[in-house]
Amino acid sequence: MSDIICVTNRKLVEGSFLQRIEEICKCDPRAIILREKDLPEDEYMKLASDVKSICDGYGVTFISNTYAFGENIHLPLNIFSRKNGKMFGTSVHSVEDALKAYELGADYVLAGHVFETDCKKGLPGRGLEFIRNVSDAISIPVYAIGGITPDNYKDVIASGAKGAAIMSSAMTCKNVRDYFSAF
């Protein structure tokens, strides 16, 4: 199992989204977060069922985003709360956010965005010092997100991150196995 968490965005996928999920699962990521925030809850739940089924088939942790589906959920910090028996994570954008998430009982955080990324066009990345500061402030796993590539992954880990979360590149790369093996 790698220390890569894949965050989905079906709008970036050419071809079958579910086939892309299966290709990613074959690469044994730590988890897949189904982030499809634009879907109404009923459509999200249908898609979540399909994605979770694929993840379960490969032994990959499935994490729902915002809507509770399955055992694990990733919530925006402003609605984050601890639920018994489930793994909970949240996204943070400052050391203060990370401390709040930790105090609320988060099991992990996605910290970002670290580098410039098309998902946050025009906003400069927070940089490796940001990851170092967040990692030093809390004792739960920190996964860096935002512009993470095989070329900068080692620097991210050296800055204290447990691993990285990737979205756009995992949704758009030509060969998923080759891409994941580059980390």
N, C-alpha and C positions, 0 to 999 in steps of 0.2 A: 504494500500500500504506500502510495506517495503522500507527500505533505501538500498536495495541491487540492484546493476546493474549486470546483467549477460552478460558476454562477451563470444561469441560463438567460438567454434573450433570443427567443424563437424568431424574432423579426430579422436577425442577422444571418440565419441559416438559409443556405441555398439548398433546396430539396427538402427531404423529410426531416422534421425536427426530431421525431422519435428515433429515427435511424441514427441521427447525430448523437443522441443521448446514449444509444447502445454502443456506438463507436467509442465514446468517452468512457463508458463503464468498462469496456474491454481494457482500458489503460489503467485501471485500478486506482482512481483518485481517492482521496480521503473521503470526499462527499460531493454531492451535487445539490446546490440550492436552486430550487425552482422559483425564480424571481418574477415571473410574468405578472407584473404589477398592474398592467392595463386590463387584465381580464376580470369580468365580473366573477363573484365568488362561485357560482354554479359551474361556469366554464373552467375556472381554475381547478375546481375539485375534480372534474372529469379528466383534465390533463394531468393533474397530480396523481390520480389513480394509475394512469398509463405509465408515467415516468417512474413512480415508486415501484411498480411491478418490474420494470426493466432493471432498476437499481437493485431490487431484492434478488433478482435472478443472477446478478453478478457479485452480490455481497458488498455493494457500495452503499454507504449511508445516504439516505434521502432526507433532505431538510426542506420543509415547506417555508414559504416566505409570506408573512403577514397573516394568511389564513392557516388555521390549525388543521393539518392533515398528517396523519402518521404520528410517530413518536417524537420527532424533532422539529423545531421551528426557529426561524430567524426573524426577529422583529425589529422594526425601527425603534430607536432608543426612546422616543417619546411615548410609545405604547408598551414598552417592554415591562414584563413582570415575570416572576419565577413561578413555574407550575411544577407540581410534584411529579417526579419520575420522568421528566422529559429533559432532553438536552436543549438549551436555549442559548442563542447567540444574538448579537446585535452589531450594527455598524457604528463606528465611532469616528469622529473627525477632529478630536482634540484629546489632550491628556485628561482634561476635566470630564469629557464624555466617557473615556475609558474608566476613570475612577468611579463614576456614577454607575456604569454598567457592572463593574466589579462589585460594588456595594449592593446592587440589586440582585446579585447572584448569577450573573452571566457565566456560562461555561466556557465561552470563547468570544473574541471580538474580531470583526473585520475592520482593519484600520486603513483609512485612505482619504483621498487618493494620494498615492505615493509619487507617481510620475505623471507627466502629462498624458492624457488619454482622450480619445475621441468622445468618450462617454461624458466627459466634463470639459468640452471644448472651451478654450479661452481661459480656463482656470489653471494656474501653475500648480504642479504637484507639491505636496508638503515635504517630500524628500526623505532620505534615510534617517536623518536626525529625528524626524517625527516618529518613525518606527522605533528607534532607540529609546526615545523618551516614553512612549506608550509602553513598550516592553519592560522598561525599568520601573514603571509606576504600578503595574499590576502583576499578579502571579498566576494568571490564567493564560492559555494560549492566545497569541496575537497572530492573525493572518493578515498579511499586507495585501491590499487591493489597489488597482489603478496603474495601468501601464507596465505590469509585471511581465517580463519576457525571460526566455532562457538566458539571455545575455546579462540581465541584471539580477537574476534570482539569487545567486550566491551572495551578492552584496546585501540583499534584503535579509537573508538568513544571518549573515554576519552582523547585521544591525539589531538582531534579537528576535526577529519573527520566527514563529514555529514553522510557518509555511506561507503559501500565497494563495490568493483566490484570483481566478482568471475568468473573464467573461468573453469579451469580443473575440479574442484570439481562438478560444476553444470553439466558438460558434462558427468561425469563418475559415479556419485553417484548412488547407487542401487534404492533408493526411493527419488524422488525429493521433494515431500511434506514433508517428515520427515526431509530431509536435510535443507530445507528453514525454517521450523518451529524451528530449533535449533538456529537460529540467534536471 
